[in-house]
Amino acid sequence: MGHKPNPYFLSEKKGLTAHESTLKVTMGDGALEQLRNYKEGRIAIVLDTYLLESKVLKKLKEEILAEREYKIICDVKEEPSYEAIDPFIPVVQEYAPRYILAIGGGSTMDTAKALWSFYECPELTWEKALKGLPAFPGKAVLIAVPTTSGTGAEATGAAVYKKYDGTKALWIDKAIRPKEAFLDYSLLESIPQKVIVNAGVDALAHVIGALSCEACNIMEHMISTQVAVSILKALPKSCRKDADARAVMHVCAHLAGDEIENAGGGLEHKLDMFAKAYHLPHGEVIGIFLPYTMLYLIRENHYLDIAKQLGMPGETPCEKQRALVDLIWKIYDEIGLPKTLRETGIPEEEFIAAIPSYIEMVKEIGHIYWIKGFQGDDTLEGLYKQAYYGLTE
């Protein structure tokens, strides 16, 4: 079993870690209106396609940015890929903005991060980017405005792209972390129920998963634990259209993104590379894996503080944490999230036959070895099967 250097440590040998302070965050109903104060330089807008006919964009054009020089340089229709982004690279370079304003979900954030990178560094290529990004000269500021409460992409220096050959390219670099974020609660009023569910469990997985990472220091543990408690209380209410709960979820999703930026993603985030082939939402698949990976790591007591705060019953730490897993499954029933991969419609024989190839991909990336309590490569097949069939005992 190999072990790649863990970039979340300053020194693995000494156990030194750091918490990078969060970016400037403006939050509240109508937070976007603060853009009126950004008076110097052009604004390049990258947004989800569905927002082109939205009240949000109408208000931006007619009120907030009415006296500003701005241009919509890209509308994002799908998950970001090299081919989809390539045509817009010369557009942003020619427009030469002072600000890049990204409004939308994770795909829009990742698209904006790429365009920002190619604008800051015109000599950059996709191939070079995979080897590491150069220092940005500071031509523009990336401002992120999430319209969903889950990915936390506005808080991270990470992005995922589909290469020309269809494989996945992962960027992890603090250079592409947005400089500012606007958490505008008024943007959450018309989010579809399915998006609320998938985004919410993605945020939950971010903080619960972070607790199991080797680089999860005292500060990350404190933050992740409290955010997890808040999500478990707010998510069902958010699905019932409770405005206060949706505001809580929006802030929690941002903090959860900040945690994977500082500690890393959990085991559940290492096992989902097959999901794109079945066109399944990332949040749904991650949410399904989460309880099974918690049970897999339960003896490490990563989740005990969450269980205690929520008053979970049990005489032993394992019993309390197992009760927490049961609570999560109960919430899944309430919000309508599947509890097994089989319920998503993935063909059984096809999935089971492909597990060895999924395992090889996971091993090659190597991030599984940064999980405290990982029990070895030969346990991965059992995890995949458990997530597909559910508990059999």
Secondary structure, 3 states (H helix, E strand, C coil): CCCCCCCCEEECCCCEECCCCCCEEEECCCHHHHHHHCCCCCEEEEEEHHHHHCHHHHHHHHHHCCCCCEEEEEEECCCCEHHHHHHHHHHHHHHCCCEEEEEECHHHHHHHHHHHHHHHCCCCCHHHHHCCCCCCCCCCEEEEEECCCCCCHHHCCEEEEECCCCCEEEEECHHHCCCEEEECHHHHCCCCHHHHHHHHHHHHHHHHHHCCECCCCHHHHHHHHHHHHHHHHHHHHHHCCCHHHHHHHHHHHHHHHHHHHHCCCCHHHHCCCCHHHHCCCHHHHHHHHHHHHHHHCHHHCCCHHHHHHCCCCCCCHHHHHHHHHHHHHHHHHHHCCCCCCHHHCCCHHHHHHHHHHHHHHHHHHCHHHHECCCCCHHHHHHHHHHHHHCCCC
